Each structure stands twice: as C-alpha cells, then as structure tokens.
Amino acid sequence: MADIRFVKADKLKDKPDVSKIGFGTHFTDYMFVMDYNDGQGWHDPRIIPYQDIKVSPANTTLHYGQAIFEGCKAYRYKDGKAVVFRAKDHIARLNKSAKILDIPQVDEKLVFEALMKLIDIEKDWIPDGEGQSLYIRPFIFADDPYLGVSVSDSYKLMIILSPVGAYYAHGFAPVKIMVEGTYVRAVRGGLGAAKTPANYAASLHAGLVAHQKGYDQTLWLDGVERKYIGEVGSMNILFKIDNKIVTPELDGTILDGITRRTVLQVAKAWGYEVEERRISTDELIEAYKSGKLEEVFGSGTAAVISPVGELGYEKAGINMVLNDGAIGPFAQKMYDYIDGLHTGKVEDTFGFIDVAGTY
C-alpha cells in the first residue's frame, strides 16, 4: 500500500438530495492531490479536505491548455459494497493522454490505490437510487507560473468526487443526431485520442448549432475527406449493420472509450461479429436504404449507452429514422447488462469491478 497522507476535515458537509441536483454541481468532503516538479518527480500523495486551489494568473494551463482528465464512476451494491467500474483502465488511459501532451507519467498502481482509498473514505456519498452514482474526476494540469510557450516543469494531479443522478432525467430514450458538415473536432496527428479540455472546447460551438436546429448531438466526420465517421458529441459511436457491431477504428482522432471497449468485449462474448474500421457516410446511407442499418448508439461513462432514433445528414438531404424512433433491442440489452454490472445485478465475469476497502 502506498504511503498516502490523510488530513481530516474539521466538519463534514450535509449530503444533497441527488434526485434534485445536476451533473457535477456538488462535491464530497475530500479530494486527492499529488504534486510534480523536475527535481522530485511525483511526490506528496495526500487526501485532504475539498477546497479551492490557488494558481498564478500566469498559470501555464490557463494560457496554453496543457491538461488532461478522466471520468469514471463508483456505485453502491445492495450489500453495501462500494465499487468502481474499470478504474485501472481509466488510470492507464490517463497515462496515454499524458504521453500525447508531454505530461510526466504517473505511477498507475499508486493512483489506483489513492482512488480506491478516497472512495472508501467517501463511500457514504455514493447514492443508491436508480441510475445514480458517484462521479470520479481525476485530472492533471500544468502549474508553472510563466507565460513562455513550453512544456511545464510542474504539475498537479487531483481526484475530486461528485454525486450524480440518473443521466436520463426523462427516461432512457433515443436521441436525434446531426451529421456535422462544417466544423471539425480532430485530425490525425492532433489531440483527438487524448482526453484533454481542448477537444471539448472544439466541440462546443457545433453542439450549440446542432441544438438550435433541433438535434441533441453532433456526429463528427474526419477532418480531411469529411466523409468518415468519428465520434458523436463527446461519446464513441457504434452501429449494428447486418447483425455486426461496427465502430470507427482508433486512428488517433477519437478517444479509446472504456465503455466502447466494454461494449465490444461483451458483444464478442455474446457471439456477435465485431469490426473496428473506417466507416463512410456513403456506407451508412447505403446500409440504411437497404435495411441493413439496424441500430445506432453512442457509448460513454456518463450515459453508458445512448440510442440514436434519428440521424440527419443535411448535405446528403437524408434523415435516417431508426427502429421507428424507438430503442433498438441490442442497445437496450447492452445498457441493461452494463447497468447490471454497475449495480451488482449481473455477475462480473470480466473483472471490470473493483471493491473499495480491499486494497
């Protein structure tokens, strides 16, 4: 076990009614912090009371955006166990993002132990209502107080926790997606494969435009030929085409989603053929017209599975309505299965679940 300091709070907070709060608006009593500088490397891992942080107005991240983050969730089983879904995979992906942005690698074992210790301390914050969870946000940001454009010499790693309600406030229902023909999220050789604030900033305007046109999300295309499928909103996208599960390959422009991995692993275990490859808009339209495009759905930590009821592509003059606008049977089955893993209703035969208090 890593030597992680624990500083007790003088007073603990009142816990909110999770059914009445939005996403990421309330935070638990404690957070994890660790520092880095060139002379010491990563050092002083500690769990301290949740508090504001002090940064210089010249902070490197504020000006040049050298930062990364992750997002995973903790759940409470009926027997009282506090569990985290695929925590090790999220921490490993944090290091992948760090490599892309020249942020020093972290000791994955130490960060995992810190995360699980923090969850054990804060387990009473995990809500147990339908669809509720404790959202976990690990992040690293550059902390040099200089305006020179260069890789930082100092960093902070932090983990904060936030109780969240069910993602689908109005029930698990299909969304309406617009194929984005004007704006670009990422290109090969860029930051598309990193979970970094820049990728989210790049998506905001297109998302607003999509909402103004009556859509829920944007389906991104590649930034060169503008015809190959990327991500949907801030999620991965998957298709059921002629009874195969097909998703864009990891070409450096999209995130290696942990829920995406889960869907592909489970689908293979169920006997489905799975393909990770380039998918063009022409192929989608042809599959739709021939009746082979059976289902479309997004996958991500927040929503788990987000079924698509309509896919509009203005450039091609087509609006694809899927399953008469209803949830497809595969998406429903996959959502129920992963949700069952989260809540303990389904046996974890994959080793996805870690139990707090056992490390």
C-alpha positions, 0 to 999 in steps of 0.5 A, spaced: 500 500 500 502 506 498 504 511 503 498 516 502 497 522 507 490 523 510 488 530 513 481 530 516 476 535 515 474 539 521 466 538 519 463 534 514 458 537 509 450 535 509 449 530 503 444 533 497 438 530 495 441 527 488 434 526 485 434 534 485 441 536 483 445 536 476 451 533 473 457 535 477 454 541 481 456 538 488 462 535 491 464 530 497 468 532 503 475 530 500 479 530 494 486 527 492 492 531 490 499 529 488 504 534 486 510 534 480 516 538 479 523 536 475 527 535 481 522 530 485 518 527 480 511 525 483 511 526 490 506 528 496 500 523 495 495 526 500 487 526 501 485 532 504 479 536 505 475 539 498 477 546 497 479 551 492 486 551 489 490 557 488 494 558 481 498 564 478 494 568 473 500 566 469 498 559 470 501 555 464 494 551 463 490 557 463 494 560 457 496 554 453 491 548 455 496 543 457 491 538 461 488 532 461 482 528 465 478 522 466 471 520 468 469 514 471 464 512 476 463 508 483 456 505 485 453 502 491 451 494 491 445 492 495 450 489 500 453 495 501 459 494 497 462 500 494 465 499 487 468 502 481 467 500 474 474 499 470 478 504 474 485 501 472 483 502 465 481 509 466 488 510 470 492 507 464 488 511 459 490 517 463 497 515 462 496 515 454 493 522 454 499 524 458 504 521 453 500 525 447 501 532 451 508 531 454 505 530 461 510 526 466 507 519 467 504 517 473 505 511 477 498 507 475 498 502 481 499 508 486 493 512 483 489 506 483 490 505 490 489 513 492 482 512 488 480 506 491 482 509 498 478 516 497 472 512 495 472 508 501 473 514 505 467 517 501 463 511 500 457 514 504 456 519 498 455 514 493 447 514 492 443 508 491 437 510 487 436 508 480 441 510 475 445 514 480 452 514 482 458 517 484 462 521 479 470 520 479 474 526 476 481 525 476 485 530 472 492 533 471 494 540 469 500 544 468 502 549 474 508 553 472 507 560 473 510 563 466 507 565 460 513 562 455 510 557 450 513 550 453 512 544 456 511 545 464 516 543 469 510 542 474 504 539 475 498 537 479 494 531 479 487 531 483 481 526 484 475 530 486 468 526 487 461 528 485 454 525 486 450 524 480 443 522 478 440 518 473 443 521 466 436 520 463 432 525 467 426 523 462 427 516 461 432 512 457 430 514 450 433 515 443 436 521 441 436 525 434 443 526 431 446 531 426 451 529 421 456 535 422 458 538 415 462 544 417 466 544 423 471 539 425 473 536 432 480 532 430 485 530 425 490 525 425 496 527 428 492 532 433 489 531 440 483 527 438 485 520 442 487 524 448 482 526 453 484 533 454 479 540 455 481 542 448 477 537 444 471 539 448 472 546 447 472 544 439 466 541 440 462 546 443 460 551 438 457 545 433 453 542 439 450 549 440 448 549 432 446 542 432 441 544 438 438 550 435 436 546 429 433 541 433 438 535 434 441 533 441 448 531 438 453 532 433 456 526 429 463 528 427 466 526 420 474 526 419 477 532 418 480 531 411 475 527 406 469 529 411 466 523 409 468 518 415 465 517 421 468 519 428 465 520 434 458 523 436 458 529 441 463 527 446 461 519 446 464 513 441 459 511 436 457 504 434 452 501 429 449 494 428 449 493 420 447 486 418 447 483 425 455 486 426 457 491 431 461 496 427 465 502 430 470 507 427 477 504 428 482 508 433 486 512 428 488 517 433 482 522 432 477 519 437 478 517 444 479 509 446 472 509 450 472 504 456 465 503 455 466 502 447 471 497 449 466 494 454 461 494 449 465 490 444 468 485 449 461 483 451 458 483 444 464 478 442 462 474 448 455 474 446 457 471 439 456 477 435 461 479 429 465 485 431 469 490 426 473 496 428 474 500 421 473 506 417 466 507 416 463 512 410 457 516 410 456 513 403 456 506 407 451 508 412 446 511 407 447 505 403 446 500 409 440 504 411 436 504 404 437 497 404 435 495 411 441 493 413 442 499 418 439 496 424 441 500 430 445 506 432 448 508 439 453 512 442 457 509 448 460 513 454 461 513 462 456 518 463 450 515 459 453 508 458 449 507 452 445 512 448 440 510 442 440 514 436 432 514 433 434 519 428 440 521 424 440 527 419 445 528 414 443 535 411 448 535 405 446 528 403 438 531 404 437 524 408 434 523 415 435 516 417 429 514 422 431 508 426 427 502 429 421 507 428 424 512 433 424 507 438 430 503 442 433 498 438 433 491 442 441 490 442 442 497 445 437 496 450 440 489 452 447 492 452 445 498 457 441 493 461 447 488 462 452 494 463 447 497 468 447 490 471 454 490 472 454 497 475 449 495 480 451 488 482 445 485 478 449 481 473 455 477 475 462 480 473 465 475 469 470 480 466 473 483 472 471 490 470 469 491 478 473 493 483 471 493 491 473 499 495 476 497 502 480 491 499 486 494 497 
